Amino acid sequence: LTEAEARFHDTHLTFASFDTRLVEQLVPGLDIPRRGTLGGRASLSGTTSEMAVDGDVAFDDAVNGRSRVVARGVVGFGGGDVRARDLRVRLAPVQVDLARIAMPDLPVRGVVTGTATLNGSTTTRLTAVADLEHIDRGARSHLAGRGVVTMRGGTWMDIDLQARPLSLVTVGRFAPGLGLRGSAAGPIRARGSLNDLAVNSDLRLPDGGALRLAARLDVQG
């Protein structure tokens, strides 16, 4: 069977203490960058290009602890592309350290909890509606809103969020020289490409002050 022809018929899986080293042995050429064990359940139905998924999977990282993801919706794989349709995901929670696989210098840690609904493709256009909370060393941020990322012809994004609130301590970890403290609440809008991203915000501080920002950033370089 080709990848597109492979089909799952009402497949239900339950697994526990499934070591990542065993996964690498079962899938030749696969190199999993983190060591740990997988456990949970998954129900699959459909082809690999359009598969209905209902799963609850936890990954126990040998160093950083547990990440748990609950997902339900339609996903597809093929040609280097990952597609989603009404894919509802709950993070309960997920370790931020996993993002260091792709971004080794990421200055934040902690965990993310919350929900997101995904639609689209990782090679063309991906949309998300999310309500997420991040906690890192006592600093808490709660962000809710929507975002669109277009990958065709270069990465372009349109993100509209509400901070409820946003930890300025966490923001300051990306630029320690600013010495940011406290938190702020309000709308945040980012629109443009990674090397020309327009950011606008109108944030309120707990003491009644305001923090307004209008900037163009090169976050790629």
Backbone bond lengths (Angstrom), bond angles and torsions (degrees), N, CA, C in turn:
res aa  C-N    CA-C-N  psi(-1)  N-CA   C-N-CA  omega(-1)  CA-C   N-CA-C  phi
1 L - - - 1.463 - - 1.522 110.61 -
2 T 1.329 117.00 142.01 1.457 120.01 171.16 1.519 108.60 -79.63
3 E 1.355 115.42 169.92 1.457 119.64 -179.20 1.523 110.94 -58.92
4 A 1.343 118.05 -39.75 1.458 121.19 -178.11 1.524 111.63 -69.55
5 E 1.351 117.26 -26.11 1.458 120.88 -176.19 1.526 112.64 -87.28
6 A 1.324 117.37 -17.94 1.456 119.66 179.65 1.530 109.70 -62.20
7 R 1.321 116.72 132.21 1.462 121.18 -175.46 1.519 110.41 -136.73
8 F 1.332 114.65 140.21 1.452 121.57 175.02 1.526 108.00 -106.74
9 H 1.333 116.19 132.73 1.467 121.85 178.79 1.522 108.65 -113.48
10 D 1.338 117.02 104.62 1.467 121.64 176.00 1.527 110.96 44.51
11 T 1.331 115.19 54.22 1.462 121.19 -178.63 1.525 109.55 -90.52
12 H 1.335 115.87 129.52 1.459 121.76 -179.14 1.528 108.77 -124.94
13 L 1.317 115.90 122.92 1.461 121.30 -177.32 1.520 110.07 -119.01
14 T 1.326 115.53 139.86 1.461 122.26 170.80 1.520 107.30 -131.96
15 F 1.337 116.69 130.93 1.450 118.81 -177.12 1.522 109.58 -144.96
16 A 1.337 115.42 155.49 1.460 121.37 -179.02 1.523 108.99 -148.68
17 S 1.339 115.81 142.32 1.468 122.27 177.85 1.521 111.44 51.14
18 F 1.336 115.92 43.77 1.469 121.93 -178.83 1.528 107.59 -88.46
19 D 1.325 116.29 104.39 1.460 122.18 -172.01 1.530 111.28 -70.29
20 T 1.345 116.48 139.05 1.466 120.03 179.47 1.528 111.83 -62.82
21 R 1.328 117.97 -27.28 1.466 120.43 177.74 1.522 110.79 -66.76
22 L 1.339 116.59 -33.98 1.460 119.65 176.76 1.528 110.17 -68.83
23 V 1.346 117.39 -37.69 1.463 120.60 177.73 1.524 109.63 -60.19
24 E 1.323 117.57 -42.38 1.463 121.12 179.46 1.518 111.89 -63.64
25 Q 1.321 116.97 -33.40 1.467 120.65 177.71 1.531 111.41 -70.94
26 L 1.337 116.08 -33.86 1.459 120.11 -178.32 1.522 112.15 -78.37
27 V 1.349 116.99 -25.90 1.461 121.28 -177.82 1.532 108.02 -118.16
28 P 1.317 118.85 96.60 1.465 122.01 -178.32 1.530 111.63 -56.78
29 G 1.327 115.89 135.36 1.460 121.08 178.31 1.514 114.79 86.79
30 L 1.340 117.71 -9.42 1.464 120.86 -179.83 1.523 110.03 -80.79
31 D 1.334 116.50 130.02 1.459 122.13 178.05 1.518 108.82 -123.63
32 I 1.331 117.46 104.70 1.458 122.54 -178.75 1.521 108.39 -86.65
33 P 1.346 118.43 120.70 1.466 120.95 -172.07 1.518 115.17 -72.59
34 R 1.314 118.93 -10.53 1.463 122.08 179.18 1.520 110.13 -124.67
35 R 1.335 115.95 144.07 1.451 121.63 177.36 1.520 109.84 -97.43
36 G 1.328 116.15 139.98 1.445 120.93 178.52 1.510 110.49 169.04
37 T 1.324 115.78 -164.07 1.458 121.26 -179.42 1.513 110.74 -129.03
38 L 1.325 115.72 149.99 1.458 123.63 178.47 1.518 109.79 -109.63
39 G 1.316 115.87 146.37 1.449 121.07 175.40 1.509 110.40 -154.25
40 G 1.327 116.94 153.25 1.453 120.33 178.07 1.502 112.32 143.32
41 R 1.346 114.85 -150.73 1.457 121.14 -178.60 1.510 109.63 -143.60
42 A 1.330 115.95 156.71 1.466 120.78 176.60 1.515 109.23 -154.52
43 S 1.328 116.58 135.98 1.459 123.29 173.43 1.518 108.14 -115.37
44 L 1.337 116.91 129.54 1.456 122.66 -174.68 1.515 110.26 -127.38
45 S 1.340 115.68 141.55 1.459 120.04 177.20 1.524 108.82 -154.49
46 G 1.345 115.68 124.46 1.453 120.05 179.13 1.513 111.99 121.41
47 T 1.331 116.10 -172.06 1.454 121.20 179.36 1.523 110.41 -88.59
48 T 1.337 116.12 166.83 1.457 119.21 179.48 1.524 111.48 -67.41
49 S 1.318 117.95 -20.43 1.462 120.21 177.93 1.530 112.03 -84.59
50 E 1.321 118.69 -17.25 1.477 123.02 176.82 1.520 107.86 -156.26
51 M 1.331 115.23 93.03 1.451 120.42 -171.39 1.522 110.84 -123.20
52 A 1.324 116.31 127.14 1.454 121.61 174.69 1.522 108.73 -77.05
53 V 1.330 115.57 128.39 1.459 121.29 -174.61 1.517 109.51 -125.56
54 D 1.332 115.68 137.36 1.458 122.20 172.22 1.523 105.73 -138.95
55 G 1.332 116.52 101.76 1.454 119.09 -172.08 1.516 113.79 -138.63
56 D 1.323 114.33 158.89 1.462 123.66 176.09 1.522 105.87 -142.84
57 V 1.326 116.67 100.58 1.466 121.39 -170.88 1.526 109.62 -125.00
58 A 1.328 115.56 136.26 1.466 121.97 176.37 1.516 109.14 -118.74
59 F 1.339 115.15 140.65 1.458 121.29 176.09 1.521 107.91 -118.85
60 D 1.330 116.29 119.37 1.458 121.87 178.32 1.516 108.54 -97.43
61 D 1.327 114.96 99.91 1.457 121.88 179.71 1.521 108.78 -71.49
62 A 1.324 116.71 135.54 1.461 120.98 -177.40 1.518 112.17 -61.91
63 V 1.341 117.87 -24.48 1.467 121.34 -176.48 1.526 112.33 -108.49
64 N 1.337 117.78 -45.59 1.457 121.16 -167.40 1.525 115.91 -104.72
65 G 1.327 117.96 1.84 1.452 118.71 175.42 1.521 114.09 94.05
66 R 1.312 115.45 -164.98 1.462 122.05 -169.19 1.521 113.47 -89.75
67 S 1.343 115.05 139.46 1.456 123.40 167.41 1.524 107.34 -123.13
68 R 1.330 116.04 135.42 1.474 119.86 -178.12 1.522 109.54 -130.74
69 V 1.333 115.47 132.24 1.458 121.84 179.74 1.529 109.13 -127.84
70 V 1.334 116.21 129.25 1.464 122.59 174.37 1.526 106.62 -112.53
71 A 1.320 117.29 126.31 1.469 120.16 -174.33 1.521 110.47 -138.60
72 R 1.354 114.81 144.46 1.462 120.73 176.35 1.524 108.66 -149.26
73 G 1.316 116.53 129.01 1.453 121.01 -179.15 1.508 110.47 155.10
74 V 1.328 116.24 -154.88 1.462 121.69 -177.61 1.524 108.66 -118.69
75 V 1.338 115.84 130.56 1.460 121.58 176.80 1.528 108.41 -128.78
76 G 1.337 115.75 157.23 1.455 121.32 177.90 1.514 110.69 -144.80
77 F 1.324 116.26 147.80 1.451 121.98 -179.50 1.527 108.78 -130.62
78 G 1.345 115.29 150.86 1.457 119.02 175.67 1.499 112.71 150.55
79 G 1.339 116.50 139.10 1.453 121.11 177.18 1.508 113.98 63.50
80 G 1.336 117.30 30.82 1.458 120.34 -178.40 1.509 114.03 75.69
81 D 1.313 117.71 12.41 1.462 123.00 -176.08 1.522 109.75 -116.91
82 V 1.329 116.09 143.43 1.469 122.50 171.36 1.518 107.50 -119.79
83 R 1.329 116.72 126.93 1.462 121.96 -176.78 1.534 110.26 -117.44
84 A 1.331 115.15 151.00 1.461 120.61 179.58 1.518 109.72 -139.03
85 R 1.322 115.99 143.33 1.463 121.78 174.22 1.519 108.73 -136.88
86 D 1.330 115.03 116.57 1.471 120.36 -177.72 1.520 111.19 48.30
87 L 1.326 116.35 44.35 1.461 121.56 178.95 1.522 108.63 -86.63
88 R 1.324 115.95 108.86 1.468 121.80 -178.95 1.528 108.29 -96.16
89 V 1.303 114.93 122.62 1.458 121.56 -174.44 1.519 109.49 -121.61
90 R 1.328 115.52 135.56 1.468 120.70 173.96 1.527 108.66 -121.12
91 L 1.324 115.96 127.04 1.461 122.45 177.33 1.519 107.79 -96.47
92 A 1.372 116.74 124.59 1.458 117.56 -168.09 1.532 115.03 -142.77
93 P 1.328 119.54 62.55 1.464 128.28 -20.03 1.533 109.60 -95.83
94 V 1.344 115.91 -173.08 1.462 122.00 173.60 1.524 108.42 -124.40
95 Q 1.337 115.74 134.14 1.459 121.20 179.50 1.536 109.88 -72.45
96 V 1.330 116.48 126.60 1.460 120.84 177.83 1.523 111.13 -61.35
97 D 1.323 116.80 -27.15 1.461 120.34 -178.02 1.526 112.45 -58.01
98 L 1.332 117.93 -24.67 1.467 120.04 178.16 1.527 110.86 -62.38
99 A 1.331 117.16 -28.06 1.468 119.82 179.69 1.526 111.64 -67.73
100 R 1.337 117.02 -17.31 1.467 119.35 178.82 1.522 112.14 -69.81
101 I 1.320 117.71 -11.29 1.463 120.02 173.31 1.528 109.23 -60.29
102 A 1.339 116.14 -40.73 1.463 120.67 179.25 1.517 112.41 -95.75
103 M 1.362 117.52 -27.85 1.466 121.79 -176.96 1.525 109.21 -128.19
104 P 1.334 118.19 82.02 1.467 121.41 -173.84 1.525 114.35 -59.07
105 D 1.329 118.45 -26.84 1.462 121.46 -176.40 1.522 113.32 -96.62
106 L 1.315 118.49 14.06 1.460 121.29 -179.19 1.530 109.51 -58.26
107 P 1.348 118.29 123.57 1.465 120.13 -172.87 1.531 115.15 -83.87
108 V 1.315 118.55 -4.85 1.463 120.58 -178.49 1.518 110.36 -105.76
109 R 1.342 113.95 156.89 1.470 120.50 178.20 1.528 107.25 -130.35
110 G 1.308 116.79 -147.67 1.450 121.33 176.00 1.514 114.08 85.23
111 V 1.341 115.41 -157.45 1.464 121.97 -176.81 1.515 110.25 -131.74
112 V 1.334 115.32 154.99 1.465 122.70 174.97 1.521 108.47 -119.82
113 T 1.324 116.97 131.97 1.462 122.75 173.86 1.523 108.20 -124.56
114 G 1.340 116.17 160.43 1.453 119.99 176.56 1.504 112.85 133.98
115 T 1.331 115.80 -164.20 1.462 121.71 -174.42 1.523 110.60 -131.14
116 A 1.338 114.73 155.22 1.460 121.35 175.54 1.521 108.66 -152.01
117 T 1.334 116.23 146.08 1.456 122.35 173.61 1.520 107.93 -118.51
118 L 1.344 116.34 125.74 1.456 122.40 -173.53 1.520 111.51 -114.64
119 N 1.335 115.26 141.11 1.458 122.64 173.80 1.527 108.75 -142.97
120 G 1.330 115.91 140.62 1.450 119.30 174.63 1.506 113.57 119.00
121 S 1.337 115.18 -155.47 1.458 122.81 -171.67 1.519 110.28 -135.79
122 T 1.332 116.45 145.65 1.458 120.71 179.67 1.524 112.59 -76.55
123 T 1.334 119.24 -8.50 1.464 120.98 178.19 1.526 112.83 -108.06
124 T 1.334 118.13 -11.49 1.467 119.99 179.38 1.530 111.01 -122.10
125 R 1.310 118.60 -78.13 1.468 122.21 -175.63 1.528 109.27 -144.47
126 L 1.330 116.14 129.46 1.454 121.93 -178.90 1.527 108.87 -126.88
127 T 1.337 116.51 128.52 1.460 121.34 178.61 1.525 109.39 -115.33
128 A 1.324 115.38 149.90 1.460 120.35 -179.84 1.518 110.11 -145.68
129 V 1.317 115.56 140.64 1.459 122.91 168.82 1.519 105.64 -118.22
130 A 1.334 117.63 122.93 1.453 119.55 -169.26 1.522 111.68 -138.67
131 D 1.332 114.25 155.43 1.461 123.37 173.28 1.520 105.46 -140.67
132 L 1.343 116.44 101.03 1.462 121.01 -168.60 1.521 111.41 -127.59
133 E 1.337 115.74 147.09 1.463 122.42 175.14 1.519 108.70 -123.58
134 H 1.323 115.64 133.84 1.468 121.82 178.75 1.521 108.94 -120.14
135 I 1.341 116.42 130.31 1.461 122.22 176.80 1.519 108.15 -124.56
136 D 1.326 115.71 125.04 1.458 121.69 -178.22 1.518 109.19 -139.98
137 R 1.331 116.29 109.63 1.460 122.02 177.56 1.526 112.21 52.20
138 G 1.330 115.20 42.68 1.462 121.10 177.87 1.516 115.17 89.77
139 A 1.334 118.44 -14.14 1.467 121.51 179.05 1.527 109.11 -87.40
140 R 1.338 117.04 127.48 1.470 121.95 -175.37 1.521 110.93 -116.19
141 S 1.323 115.53 133.31 1.462 122.22 173.25 1.521 109.07 -128.65
142 H 1.342 116.02 138.09 1.468 121.65 177.32 1.523 106.98 -127.49
143 L 1.337 116.33 114.84 1.458 122.14 -177.99 1.522 110.02 -121.55
144 A 1.319 117.14 135.13 1.469 122.25 177.99 1.519 108.69 -137.03
145 G 1.335 115.85 141.57 1.450 119.11 178.11 1.505 112.53 159.78
146 R 1.333 115.62 -152.71 1.454 121.69 -174.95 1.517 109.62 -134.21
147 G 1.332 114.73 160.38 1.454 118.87 177.60 1.514 111.05 -155.47
148 V 1.326 116.23 149.18 1.457 123.12 175.36 1.522 107.32 -129.34
149 V 1.327 116.43 129.80 1.463 121.56 175.97 1.521 107.62 -123.73
150 T 1.325 116.45 124.42 1.463 122.60 178.03 1.522 108.83 -108.76
151 M 1.331 116.41 125.90 1.457 120.44 -176.87 1.524 113.57 -100.82
152 R 1.304 118.71 -16.25 1.458 121.64 -176.49 1.522 110.45 -72.41
153 G 1.352 116.21 124.81 1.451 120.43 -179.14 1.516 113.39 73.18
154 G 1.326 117.72 25.13 1.466 121.45 -177.24 1.517 110.71 107.97
155 T 1.317 116.25 151.93 1.463 121.25 -177.30 1.528 110.61 -77.28
156 W 1.329 116.31 127.08 1.458 124.05 178.33 1.518 107.75 -135.04
157 M 1.333 117.10 138.10 1.463 119.54 -175.69 1.515 112.08 -135.11
158 D 1.322 113.69 154.62 1.464 122.60 175.85 1.526 105.79 -140.07
159 I 1.331 116.38 105.13 1.462 122.09 -173.01 1.521 109.42 -122.42
160 D 1.318 115.91 131.39 1.464 122.67 -178.63 1.528 107.73 -130.28
161 L 1.346 116.53 110.42 1.461 121.35 -173.12 1.524 111.35 -126.10
162 Q 1.337 114.04 158.30 1.459 121.74 169.22 1.524 107.46 -118.34
163 A 1.325 116.72 124.76 1.457 121.82 175.78 1.523 108.73 -87.42
164 R 1.374 115.78 128.42 1.463 119.81 -172.97 1.544 114.41 -134.83
165 P 1.313 122.19 45.98 1.460 129.16 3.14 1.534 110.72 -105.81
166 L 1.345 114.93 -172.35 1.452 123.40 172.81 1.522 108.48 -109.52
167 S 1.332 116.62 128.78 1.460 120.27 178.01 1.526 109.18 -75.18
168 L 1.320 116.72 119.23 1.457 120.60 176.23 1.525 111.05 -72.31
169 V 1.331 117.22 -21.55 1.468 120.91 173.99 1.526 109.64 -63.36
170 T 1.340 116.29 -43.52 1.462 120.34 178.63 1.521 110.72 -65.05
171 V 1.332 117.13 -43.95 1.469 120.42 176.77 1.523 109.91 -58.29
172 G 1.323 116.16 -40.23 1.445 120.79 -177.86 1.513 114.40 -67.28
173 R 1.319 117.13 -18.46 1.472 118.81 177.57 1.527 110.99 -66.81
174 F 1.329 117.37 -23.62 1.466 120.61 176.03 1.528 111.65 -80.38
175 A 1.343 117.12 -19.99 1.466 121.77 178.75 1.528 107.39 -144.53
176 P 1.338 117.77 77.17 1.470 121.12 -173.75 1.517 113.47 -57.87
177 G 1.341 118.06 -28.53 1.452 120.83 -177.99 1.515 114.28 -63.94
178 L 1.339 118.19 -17.57 1.460 121.11 -179.28 1.524 112.63 -75.24
179 G 1.331 117.38 -23.23 1.452 121.06 178.75 1.515 114.25 63.21
180 L 1.323 118.33 37.14 1.464 121.45 -176.44 1.525 111.29 -70.21
181 R 1.325 115.52 145.33 1.463 122.71 178.04 1.525 109.15 -140.40
182 G 1.338 116.56 163.20 1.449 121.81 174.78 1.514 113.40 78.08
183 S 1.332 116.25 -153.69 1.462 122.52 -176.78 1.514 109.35 -147.22
184 A 1.338 115.57 167.62 1.461 121.46 179.43 1.524 108.90 -148.69
185 A 1.337 116.57 152.30 1.465 122.03 -178.27 1.516 109.91 -129.39
186 G 1.350 115.39 146.69 1.453 119.80 177.81 1.508 112.19 142.83
187 P 1.348 117.42 -172.29 1.464 121.35 -175.41 1.531 112.37 -82.26
188 I 1.346 114.09 146.03 1.467 122.34 175.17 1.522 107.11 -133.09
189 R 1.330 116.68 128.49 1.461 121.06 -179.79 1.523 108.80 -126.56
190 A 1.327 116.58 131.60 1.471 121.79 176.84 1.520 107.92 -131.85
191 R 1.334 116.00 130.86 1.453 120.12 -176.45 1.525 109.51 -147.93
192 G 1.347 115.92 131.10 1.455 120.23 176.53 1.510 112.33 135.63
193 S 1.320 115.85 -166.26 1.458 122.02 179.38 1.523 109.73 -91.41
194 L 1.320 116.48 169.35 1.456 120.00 -177.67 1.526 112.46 -64.77
195 N 1.324 117.34 -29.41 1.470 118.93 179.81 1.533 112.74 -96.37
196 D 1.321 117.89 4.17 1.465 122.30 176.03 1.529 108.42 -156.05
197 L 1.339 114.56 72.50 1.461 121.60 -174.02 1.527 109.15 -102.29
198 A 1.331 116.29 118.46 1.465 121.74 177.19 1.525 109.16 -87.57
199 V 1.329 116.29 123.43 1.463 122.00 -178.26 1.521 108.79 -119.71
200 N 1.332 116.35 130.81 1.459 122.33 177.40 1.526 108.82 -133.50
201 S 1.324 115.52 135.59 1.464 119.29 177.59 1.524 109.53 -147.22
202 D 1.323 115.27 156.50 1.461 122.83 176.43 1.519 106.23 -139.76
203 L 1.332 115.77 85.97 1.460 121.83 -170.48 1.523 111.09 -101.87
204 R 1.319 114.98 145.72 1.458 121.75 177.88 1.527 109.19 -107.74
205 L 1.329 115.64 136.65 1.450 122.08 -179.64 1.525 110.32 -95.54
206 P 1.336 117.66 154.31 1.474 119.84 -176.37 1.524 113.66 -58.84
207 D 1.350 118.63 -27.72 1.463 120.39 -178.10 1.521 113.25 -86.65
208 G 1.354 117.01 8.32 1.451 121.07 179.35 1.509 114.43 96.77
209 G 1.314 117.64 -4.53 1.457 120.94 178.42 1.518 111.18 -78.72
210 A 1.342 115.07 177.54 1.458 121.24 -178.29 1.526 109.30 -133.62
211 L 1.321 114.54 150.51 1.465 121.16 176.76 1.521 107.61 -133.18
212 R 1.342 115.68 105.48 1.460 120.37 -179.50 1.524 109.13 -107.40
213 L 1.313 115.28 137.58 1.459 120.00 -177.61 1.523 109.60 -133.48
214 A 1.327 115.97 131.84 1.455 121.89 170.27 1.526 106.41 -135.43
215 A 1.330 117.07 110.50 1.458 120.04 -172.54 1.522 110.56 -146.50
216 R 1.330 114.57 158.22 1.456 121.35 171.27 1.519 106.61 -119.97
217 L 1.330 116.34 126.60 1.454 121.89 -170.46 1.525 111.13 -121.55
218 D 1.320 115.07 149.48 1.468 121.93 169.73 1.519 105.69 -110.20
219 V 1.345 116.79 92.00 1.452 121.14 -178.14 1.520 112.01 -87.25
220 Q 1.319 116.78 -6.27 1.455 120.87 178.07 1.524 110.13 -85.66
221 G 1.306 116.86 -42.10 1.455 120.02 -178.56 1.519 112.72 -94.61
